[in-house]
């Protein structure tokens, strides 16, 4: 039960976007994801920021899994799984993505 003083307190609307930096929509085919000691799995990069990305992937992952994301140009990025559902995977990079790599990915289509 709330106090009478809180019954009329104005509450700010929730922020739908809670990321520190916005993600850029991309469509990068030809990427792959691998876990230590396992074969790489094909993936499509759907959006990216300097701190993480969302992938379309046909395999199961658990929150906290460690992975290596290999980009079509051969660049490999280490990351951790933040969430996985409905064939989509959200991950956070171990270190901030280099600006030149980020720029090349945001200009890439297909």
matplotlib code that plots the C-alpha trace (Angstrom):
import matplotlib.pyplot as plt

x = [0.0, 1.4, 1.4, -1.0, 1.9, 2.9, -0.6, -0.3, 3.4, 4.2, 6.2, 8.2, 7.6, 9.9, 12.7, 12.2, 15.8, 18.1, 21.4, 24.2, 24.8, 22.4, 22.7, 22.9, 20.8, 23.0, 22.6, 25.9, 25.8, 28.7, 29.6, 30.0, 30.0, 32.1, 32.5, 35.7, 36.2, 33.2, 32.6, 31.6, 27.9, 26.7, 25.2, 23.8, 24.7, 21.4, 22.5, 25.6, 27.1, 30.6, 29.7, 27.6, 25.4, 22.3, 22.7, 20.3, 21.5, 20.2, 21.6, 21.0, 23.0, 22.7, 23.1, 26.8, 28.2, 31.5, 31.9, 34.0, 32.3, 34.1, 33.2, 33.3, 36.6, 38.2, 38.2, 37.4, 35.6, 35.3, 31.9, 29.5, 25.9, 23.4, 20.2, 19.0, 15.4, 13.5, 16.7, 18.1, 21.2, 22.3, 25.9, 28.3, 31.8, 34.8, 36.2, 34.9, 34.8, 37.4, 35.9, 37.1, 35.6, 32.3, 32.2, 32.9, 30.2, 27.6, 28.4, 28.1, 24.9, 24.5]
y = [0.0, 3.4, 6.5, 9.4, 11.6, 9.1, 8.7, 11.8, 11.8, 12.5, 9.7, 10.2, 7.9, 4.9, 5.3, 2.7, 3.0, 2.5, 2.1, 4.7, 5.0, 4.3, 1.3, 1.6, -0.7, -2.7, -5.9, -7.7, -11.3, -13.6, -13.2, -16.2, -16.9, -19.5, -20.7, -22.3, -25.7, -25.6, -25.1, -21.6, -20.9, -18.5, -15.3, -12.0, -8.7, -6.7, -3.7, -2.5, 0.1, 0.5, -1.6, -4.5, -5.8, -7.9, -11.0, -13.3, -16.8, -20.4, -21.9, -21.7, -19.6, -18.8, -15.5, -15.1, -17.4, -16.3, -16.1, -14.8, -12.9, -13.1, -10.4, -10.9, -9.0, -11.5, -9.2, -11.1, -9.5, -11.2, -10.7, -12.0, -13.0, -10.7, -12.3, -14.8, -15.4, -16.2, -16.6, -13.3, -12.8, -9.7, -9.4, -7.0, -6.6, -7.1, -3.8, -0.8, -1.3, 0.6, 3.6, 2.6, -0.9, 0.5, 2.9, 0.2, -2.0, 0.8, 1.4, -2.3, -3.6, -7.4]
z = [0.0, -1.0, 1.0, 0.3, -0.7, -3.5, -4.9, -7.0, -7.7, -11.4, -13.0, -16.1, -19.0, -19.4, -22.0, -24.7, -25.9, -23.0, -24.8, -24.2, -27.9, -30.8, -33.0, -36.8, -38.9, -41.3, -43.4, -43.4, -44.8, -44.7, -41.0, -38.7, -35.0, -33.2, -29.7, -28.5, -30.0, -32.2, -35.9, -37.1, -37.6, -40.4, -39.2, -40.5, -38.8, -38.5, -36.3, -34.7, -32.3, -31.1, -28.1, -29.5, -32.2, -33.1, -35.3, -37.1, -36.4, -36.5, -33.3, -29.6, -27.2, -23.6, -21.8, -20.9, -23.6, -25.0, -28.8, -31.7, -34.4, -37.7, -40.2, -44.0, -44.3, -41.8, -38.8, -35.6, -32.6, -29.2, -27.5, -24.8, -25.4, -23.7, -25.0, -27.5, -28.8, -32.0, -34.1, -33.0, -30.8, -29.0, -27.9, -26.2, -27.6, -25.2, -26.2, -28.1, -31.8, -33.8, -35.5, -39.0, -38.6, -37.4, -40.4, -42.9, -41.5, -41.5, -45.2, -46.1, -47.6, -48.2]

ax = plt.figure().add_subplot(projection="3d")
ax.plot(x, y, z, "-o")
ax.set_aspect("equal")
plt.show()
